[in-house]
């Protein structure tokens, strides 16, 4: 299935919004006792980068924006949206 440019831009926008939601919900969840980062890469970033652990996510968002014009298939970006949506949902679930 091929994607039109507008659909690609919508998917990229959703992914960037989910990145922001992931950072904010992770920060909120980590402030609770007993909660830890499950992603080893992000845990490493949190240890070594401290308060700016989210900078690699900015790099990913920039990469997504730069590749937006080259999107030809919808499923990889849809799969990423679903995965990040589940991550954010899990973080929010920890806050309840």
N, C-alpha and C positions, 0 to 999 in steps of 0.2 A: 504494500500500500504506500503510495507516494503522498507527500504532504505539500500543500501550498505554503507559500511564504508566511501568510498570516497565521496559519495553524502552528507553524514552527515558532513564530514569535510568541504566540500564546503559551506554548509549552515551555519555552525558555523563561517567560515571565513567571509562570507557576513555579518552576524549579527555583528561581531566585527568591521568590516569596517563601517557599518552603525552606530554603537555606536560612533565611532570616528567622523564620519561626523556629527552626531547629536550634539556632544559637540562643535565642531568647528563652525557649522552653528548657534547653539544657542548663543554662545559667540558673533558672528558677529551680529546677529539679535538684541540681547539685548543692543548692543551699540547704537542702533537707538532710538531716542525719541519716546515715546508712545508704545514701544514694551515691553511686559511682558511675563513671563513664564506662560503658560496655565496649565501645569501639577502641581497640588498642592504639590505632593511629591518632585518634583525637585525644586519648588519654596521654600519649606521648607529647602531643602538642601542648596540652594543658600543663604538663610538668615542665617542659622546656621553654615554652613561650609565655607562661604565666597569664596575665590578664588579657593578652592579645592572642590567645590560643585560636581564636576564630579567624585569624588572617588567612590561613590556608583555604578556608571556605570562600573568602573574598576572591582568592586566586581562581578557585573553581568557577565562581560566578562570572568572572571576567572571561575565562575560557569558554564558558557556555555562550556568552554574548558574542564572542568572536567567531564561534562556529555556527551561530544561528542562521547565517545566510547559506550554509552548506547542508542544512537538514534536508534529506530526501526521503527518509522513512520515519514513520511516526512511532513505531513500537519501542525503539530504545529510549526515547524521551518520555513516552508514556510509562514505561517500566520504571524509569528513574523517579517520575512523579509519584507513582504508587509506593515505591520503596521509601522515599523521603516522607511521604504522607504517613506511612506506618511508623516511621521513626518519631515524627512529631506527635502522633497520637499516643505512642508509648511514653514520651516525655510528659505530655499533658496528663496521661493516666497516673503518673507518679505524683502529680500535684494534687490529686483528689483524695 
